[in-house]
Amino acid sequence: MNSDSSSHSGASIPGPSPSPFVQAEAPVHPLRVVAIGGGTGLSTLLRGLRRHVSAPGQSALNPSPIADLAAVVTVTDDGGSSGRLRKDFNMLPPGDLRNCMVALSEEEDLLVQLFAHRFRSGDGLGGHNFGNLFVAALTEITGDFAHAIQLASKILATRGHIYPVTNANATLVARMDDGSLVRGETNITASRLRIAELMLDPPDAAALPETLEAIERADLITVGPGSLYTSLITNLLVQGIPSTLAGARGVRVYVCNLMTQANESLGMTASDHIARIYDHTRAPIFDYAIINTAPFSPQIVARYAAERAAPIEADIRRIEALGVRCIAGDFASEETVVRHAAARVTGALLALGNTSLRRPA
């Protein structure tokens, strides 16, 4: 996602049919926002949202669009530095949460650079990220991973709250299309088989009370972008999350990926993504979907085709048949890879939040 993108095109909130980009207006009231996900998708979305969060001491006469921002983050990673710490210290993986802390902090701050630093050498230290080690130390000191995340966030002066989706040390288990079971996120993403169903072990891993409260109070809730299974659905398997989302009164928005992904979504359309999410939540949890309909250059398409990936088809009629209204338009930015254009996505989200849509209590 390109957080520096600033081009806009204006339109109003959509009706049942596809609509162009929605531009944010001055807030009717500052919004409470919850963003759910993991990986690069969530952290880069947070960079866009952070620019609109009220600063400490900001005048109530000139409020920012977002009064409160909370990130709900997956904790099933078992690879890289996070995986090593998870194994050595029997703790939850800190990597995705650390990325969110960095995303919600001021990028020029030296502390942020320090938290993002990865050691390139050193016996036992090479490959580790300083921020991950810092969270591991705080976890040992406090004895509570979620508390350690909150303390680290205060040190970085993040503009928002960051919650692990659960405090349970859960492992991902996937039933593949041949009926076999694969354990562990790293093994699942490395498999050449297609995922038929995703599960958590233990299956009763429960959400933090603070997370459920944030969702219940939110004016705007986002899911995505991110890897369909290992960044998004993994959060939606946690006990309490699907039912709280289903009953949430705020606007619930799915931010669809731009490209299909090997081992997770090859050949899947935008509506297929939503349908697979609903298969796991067993309830409809979206009011809107942000869908890119802008074409990509032949060079980019060819580059992704080499990895068997392709632009996700915006099958809008099938999405709306699922009861989800579409925000369709140009939400992509091309660089060496394609990313969401953060300013345009954020503008659309804030405009949706300002509709103050409420579901019956």
N, C-alpha and C positions, 0 to 999 in steps of 0.2 A: 504494500500500500504506500502510496506516495503522499506523505504528510505535507509536502510543500505545494501540492497542486491547489490552484485557487480559481480556476475557471468556473463559471456558473452559467446556467440558463434557467430562467424562471418559469414556474407553473404553479397551479394550485393543487391542493390535496385531491387525489384521484377519486373517481367513481369506480364502479365495478370493472370497467375496461382499463386496458393498459394506459399508463400516463407517463408523460415525460418527467424530467427531473424536478423535484420539489425544492425550492429554495427556502432556507430558514428565515423567519421574520423575528422581530423583537419578541421576547417571550411574554406570553400572557401572565405567567408566573414562573419563577425559576423551577426547573424540572429536577426530579429525583430520577436518576438513571442507573440501571443495572445492566452490565455487559457480561455475557456468559460465553466461555470458550476456552481457548488455549493456543499455544504455539504462536507463530508469527502473526497470524490473523488477528488475534485478540490484542496483542501488544501494539500493533500498528493502528488498529482502530482506536485504542485508548489515547494514542498520541494526538489524533484528530479531536477527540472529545475533550481532552485536557485543556485545550486552548479556550474552551468555553465554560470552564468551571470557575465559580466565584473564588477570588483570592481572599485569604484571611484579612479581616478588617475592611473588606470592600463595602462601599456605601450602599445602603439599601435603596437609595434614590436612583442608583445606576446599576442594577443587578446584572450579573452574567446569566446566560440562558440556563446554565446547570448549577443548581444549588448543592447537589450531592451526587457523587459518582462512586459506584461500587463495581469492582470486578470480581466475578466468580470464576475460579480457575481450576482446570483439571489437575489431578495429582496422580496420574497413572504412568507417567514416564518412567522407564527403567533402563534408559541408555545414557551414554556419555557421562559427564560429571555428575549429573543428578542420579543416574543409576548406580554409580560407584558409591556415592554418599548414602543412598537408600540401602544398599547392601551392607556397607561397613558400619553404619550407625543405626540401622533399623528405624529410619526416619522417612517421612514423606519426601518426594523429590521436589527440590526448591526451584528448579530451572525456570518453569513457566511463570511462577509467581515473581521471581526475581526480574524477569523480562518486563512484567507488568509494572513493578516498582520503578524500574528505569524509565518506562514509557510515561509514567505519571509524574516524573520529576522534571526539573529544568535540565535540558540536555547539555547546557554548557557547564553545569556544576561539576567540580572535580570529583565529588563523592560519587556522582553518577558514572563517570568514567571509571572510577575505581571498582564499583559494583559490576560493571560490564567487562572488566579485564579478565582475560583468560591466560593462565600461565602456559608458556610455550615450552618450558623445559623444567627439569627438576625431578629427582627420583621420587615417584609417588605424587608429585605435585603437578607435573605436566598434564595439560588437558583440563585441569580443574578451573572453575570460575571463582573469582574472589567473592562475589556476591553469594554464591552457593555455600562457600566455606563459612562466610559470616553468618548466614542463616543457620547452618549446622551448629555453630558455636552458641548462638542464642537459644537454639532448641535444647542443647544440653544444659545451659544455664537455667532456663525457665521450666524445662520439662514439658513444654507445650508448644507444638509446632505453630498453631494458629496465632498464639501470643507472640512467638518469635517473629512471625511475618508482620504483625502490627507494630512491633518495636522497630524493626528494620524500616518499615514505611515511614515512621516518625522521623528517623534519622535522615532519611532522604527527603523529608518534607513533601511527600506525595500529595497531589491534589485529588484525593479520592481514597476509598477504602479497598483493601484487597483481601479476599477471603478464599482459602482453599475450599473446594466444593464439599469436602468431607475431611475429617480428621482420621478416618479409618485407613489403615495401610492396605488398600485394595489393589488387586491385580486384574488386569483385563484378560478375559477369555473370549475367544471368537470361535463360533461354529462356522466352518467354511462350507463352500458349496458342495464339497464331496462328503460332508458329514463329519469330517475330522475336527478335533478341538485343538486350538493353538493357544498357548498361555504366554502372556507377556506382550506389552506393546511393541517392543523391538522385533520379536518373532512374528507378530501379526503383520506388521508393515513390511517385513522381509519376505513374507509368503507370496507365492505367485498365484495362489488360489483366491477366489472372491469371497468376501465376508457375507455370510447369510444372516448371522445374528451375533450381537455383541452382548456380553454379560460381565458382571463384576463378581469377584470372589474376595471377600464374602458378599453375598447378594443383599445383605441387610445393612450395608454401609450407609450411614445416615448423614444428612446435611447438617451443617452448623445452624443453630437457631438464628444467629445473626444474618445468615444468608437468606433464610426463609422470610425473616422479617423485612429485609431489604427488598425482596421481590414483592411482598405483599404491599409495601408502601410506595413502590415505584410508579412514576408516571410513564416511563418508557423502559422497556426491557428488550435487549438485543441478544440474539444467538447467531454467532458467525461473524465474519467468515472464518474458515478453518477446516482442517481435515475432517471429513464427514463423521467418521467413526472415532478416531483417536483424539480429536480435539473438541467435538461437539456432543455426539451421542454418549460418550463416556460420562459427561456431566449429567446427562438426562437419565442415567441409570441409578443415580444416587437417591435413596429413599427420601421422599418429601419434595424433591424438585419437580417432578412431572405434575403432581396434584396441585402444588402451589402455583405453578405456571398456568395450569388449566383454569384455576380460579382467580388469577390475578386480574386486577381492575385496570391496570395500566395498558398502554399500547404495546403489543408484543410483535417484534419485527425480526424476520429472518433475513440476514444479509448473505445472499448466495455467493458461492465461490465463482471465480471467473473461468477456471479451467478444471477439467476432470483430473483425477489424480490416480496414479498407478496404485494398485492394491486396495483402493478405497472407493473409487467412483467412476472407473472407466466405463464409457458408454452410457452414463446416466444423464438424464435431462434435469432441468431445475426442479420440475415437479417430482421426479424420482427422488431427489434429495429430501424434499419435504415428506414424501410418502414413507421413506425409510426412517426418518425421524419419528413420524407418527406410529410406525410399527413398534418402535421401542417405548415411546411415551404412552401408547394406547389411549391417547386423547389428543384432540386438536389444540395446539398451543400457540398458533400464530394468527395475527390479524392482518399483517402486511408482509410482503417480501420485496426486498430491493434486488432487482434483476438487471444485469448489464445486457443491453441490446446493441451496443456499438460494435462494429466489426474490428477485427485485428488485422495487422499487416500480414501479407503472405509470408514474410520472413519469420515473424513470431509464430504463426501457425505451423510452419515447417519445423521450427525448432522444437515445439512441443510435440509434434507428430513423431519425432524421432524417439520420444519417450512414451509413445502410444497415447499421449494426452491430446485433448482438443478443447476448443471453447465450449462451454456448457450451453446447450440449446435452451433458449427462453421460450418454453412451451406454455405460454401465458394462459391459454384457455383451460388447460389441464390444471394449472395452479389455482385458478379461480374456481374450478369445479371442486377443489378441496376446501373452499370457503376462505381462501386467502386472497386479499386484494394486492395488486401488483403496482410497484413503483418501477417503471421501466425507463431506461435511458442510458446515457454514457457515464458509467461509473468506473472506467478503467484508465490506467496509465501504463504506457509501454516504456520499458527500459530494457535492460538485458533480460528481465523477466517481466511478466505483466503483474501489476499490483492494482488494488483499488485506489482510486483518487480520493484521498482522505477528506479533503475539503468538501467535495461533492456528496460523498456518503454522509458525512457529519451534518451537512446542511439538510439533507433529506430526512435524517433521523430527528433532528431538532424540530423540523416543521411537523413531522408526525406527532411528536410529543406535545406540540402546541395545540393539536386538535383536542387535547384533553379527553380523548375517548375513554369511557369508563364502562366496564362490564357490570351487569347487575350484581349487587352484593349478595 
